[in-house]
Amino acid sequence: MRLLVYNIRYATGSGPAFHLPVPGAGYLRSSKQVLASITSFIKAQDPDVVGLIEVDTGSIRTGMVNQASYIADAIGHYSTYQCKYGERSLNNLMPIVRKQGNAFLAAPRVHGERFHYFEQGIKRLIIELELEHVAIFLVHLSLKFRHRHYQLRYLHQLMQRQKKPVIVAGDFNTLWGNHEIYLFMEAAGLRSANTASLPSYPSRWPRRELDFVLYGPGIEMSSFSVPSVTHSDHLPLVFDFEVTGVPAARRRAAAAVT
């Protein structure tokens, strides 16, 4: 299987023009050309599952175009998406912001999706996509160090309920790279697909490893790459893998329940 993870920054592009006429002004200008380029890139990778971070689900910024549905339709996938803020967040009342979310695209069909929410941070959404033989968690962690660690603790607890082999992917916002999530990975029995710690941000001059694909027992990595494309401020991650079995610990847990 192939998993592609990409923070597309609402298809607002990258480069100096993003900060004109004032810093961050580009967040208000989604580009049809950028969205088309992102879509073409994703289609060329021929992924089985796509995890999209920072996707606009139909605000005035995009002319009411749902970017998740647009990309899914173009590549022949089905989509599931949700606003990335907490259910009770005031952000859900704000124009444009309330349409900012994360999404899974999958073929032949999205099913078994569940939406969870962290208890800390502004960006709280966790999407759990349960496929036939594997469960994938998509996250966008907080910019605050303290909140990230609370979120990782919650994520670890959530993962323990899943009996299938697990993948955790997304934008972790780790300013210190994989050193920051070492204890989380050890506790959860996860390994990083990015064994060379290749940076993914910023896309034009990558210096920081912010985006991760982490995988647990029962999954065997075939290949991993960080394609050098500058449609967003982040680089995408491409992870090829095979599911080899259900981890022994989870088999024992399932047997105990039955």
Secondary structure, DSSP 4 states (H G I P E B T S, - for coil): -EEEEEE-GGG---SGGGG-SSTTGGGG---HHHHHHHHHHHHHH--SEEEEEEEEBS-GGGTS-BHHHHHHHHHT-EEEEEESB-TT-GGGGSTTGGGEEEEEEESS---SEEEEE-SSSSB-EEEEEE-SS-EEEEEE--SSHHHHHHHHHHHHHHHTT--S-EEEEEE---TTGGGTTHHHHHHHT-EES-TT----BSSSS--B--EEEEE-TTEEEEEEE-----SSSS--EEEEEEE----HHHHHHHHHH-
